[in-house]
Amino acid sequence: MSFLDKLKQGVTDAGQKAKTVVEINRLKLQAQDLQKQVEEKQAKIGEVVFERFSQNQAVTATPEIEGYCEEIVTIQGEIKQLQIKIKELNNEKECDCGKIVALETKFCPACGHQFSMPPEIIDISAISPPLHETKNSTDPNNDSRN
């Protein structure tokens, strides 16, 4: 491999790593925004509960509080999905014990849990064309006689 080939490969690798870092940061920002939404919903729940408490009303789960709680659960699910994507981009996975390990790890170093091997990923784009690439019937270049 010549010097220029090595240089070209290095630039390509650096570009790919930069794209990965940008994607990770984008996902982290999304997760932070979602966490702020959770905190806002929790504050609203607190306001409703305190208002009822200060008026000597029974503090029970009202439909308003339940609605906020359901929204929080939904947002927390979205945050979890973003965290999974971040781990995948970092080539990491999480053990049942909470330890973060490299993606290719077979056993958790903290608890000894054996990870199942992920299924082999097959690139189907090489097998068949994407579904969105269909010929338009109004396209004059479309020869429907084929």
C-alpha positions in Angstrom: 0.0 0.0 0.0 1.5 3.3 -1.1 1.8 6.4 1.1 -1.1 8.1 -0.8 -3.3 5.1 -0.3 -2.6 5.1 3.4 -3.3 8.8 3.6 -6.6 8.4 1.6 -7.7 5.6 4.0 -6.8 7.7 7.0 -8.8 10.6 5.7 -11.7 8.3 5.0 -11.6 6.8 8.5 -11.4 10.2 10.1 -14.4 11.4 8.1 -16.4 8.3 9.2 -15.4 8.8 12.8 -16.4 12.5 12.6 -19.8 11.5 11.2 -20.3 9.1 14.1 -19.4 11.7 16.6 -21.8 14.2 15.1 -24.6 11.6 15.1 -23.9 10.6 18.8 -24.0 14.3 19.8 -27.2 14.8 17.9 -28.8 11.9 19.7 -27.5 13.1 23.0 -29.1 16.5 22.4 -32.4 14.8 21.5 -32.2 12.8 24.7 -31.5 16.0 26.7 -34.5 17.8 25.2 -36.7 14.8 26.0 -35.4 14.8 29.6 -36.3 18.5 29.9 -39.9 17.6 28.7 -40.0 14.9 31.4 -38.9 17.4 34.0 -41.6 19.9 32.8 -44.3 17.2 33.1 -43.1 16.2 36.6 -43.2 19.9 37.6 -46.8 20.2 36.4 -47.7 17.1 38.3 -46.2 18.7 41.4 -48.1 21.9 40.8 -51.4 20.0 40.5 -50.7 17.9 43.6 -49.6 20.9 45.7 -52.6 23.0 44.6 -55.0 20.2 45.7 -53.0 19.8 49.0 -53.1 23.5 49.7 -56.9 23.5 49.2 -57.2 20.6 51.6 -58.4 18.4 48.8 -57.6 14.7 48.6 -54.4 14.2 46.7 -55.2 11.4 44.3 -54.3 10.6 40.7 -56.7 12.8 38.7 -57.1 12.3 34.9 -54.8 15.3 34.5 -52.0 13.7 36.6 -52.5 10.4 34.8 -52.2 12.1 31.5 -48.9 13.7 32.5 -47.7 10.4 33.8 -48.5 8.6 30.5 -46.7 11.3 28.6 -43.6 10.9 30.9 -43.6 7.1 30.3 -43.8 7.7 26.5 -41.0 10.2 26.6 -38.8 7.9 28.8 -39.3 5.2 26.2 -38.0 7.5 23.5 -35.0 8.4 25.6 -34.2 4.7 26.1 -34.3 4.1 22.4 -31.9 7.1 21.8 -29.6 5.7 24.5 -29.6 2.3 22.7 -28.7 4.0 19.4 -25.9 5.9 21.1 -24.5 2.7 22.5 -24.7 1.0 19.1 -22.8 3.9 17.5 -20.2 3.6 20.2 -20.0 -0.1 19.5 -21.2 -0.8 23.1 -24.0 -2.8 24.7 -25.4 -2.9 28.3 -25.4 -6.0 30.4 -28.4 -6.9 32.6 -26.3 -5.8 35.6 -25.9 -2.3 34.1 -22.3 -2.6 33.0 -21.5 -1.1 29.6 -19.2 -3.4 27.6 -17.8 -3.5 24.0 -20.2 -4.8 21.4 -18.1 -7.9 20.7 -17.9 -9.0 24.4 -19.1 -12.5 25.0 -19.2 -12.4 28.8 -19.8 -9.5 31.2 -16.6 -8.9 33.2 -18.7 -7.7 36.1 -21.3 -10.5 36.6 -20.3 -13.2 34.1 -23.5 -13.0 32.1 -23.1 -14.7 28.6 -24.3 -12.5 25.8 -26.1 -14.1 22.9 -24.4 -13.5 19.6 -26.2 -11.1 17.4 -27.6 -12.5 14.1 -25.5 -11.9 11.1 -26.6 -8.8 9.3 -27.3 -9.3 5.6 -27.2 -6.3 3.3 -30.4 -6.8 1.3 -29.8 -3.7 -0.9 -27.3 -5.9 -2.8 -30.0 -8.5 -3.4 -33.0 -6.4 -4.4 -33.6 -2.8 -5.4 -35.2 -0.5 -2.8 -39.0 -0.4 -2.8 -39.2 3.3 -3.5 -37.6 2.9 -6.9 -40.6 1.9 -8.9 -41.3 3.3 -12.3 -43.8 6.1 -12.6 -46.7 5.3 -15.0 -46.7 9.0 -16.1 -43.0 8.9 -16.8 -42.5 9.1 -20.6 -39.4 7.0 -20.3 -41.5 4.2 -18.7 -41.9 1.4 -21.1 -44.7 -0.7 -19.6 -44.4 -3.2 -22.4 -41.4 -4.9 -20.6 
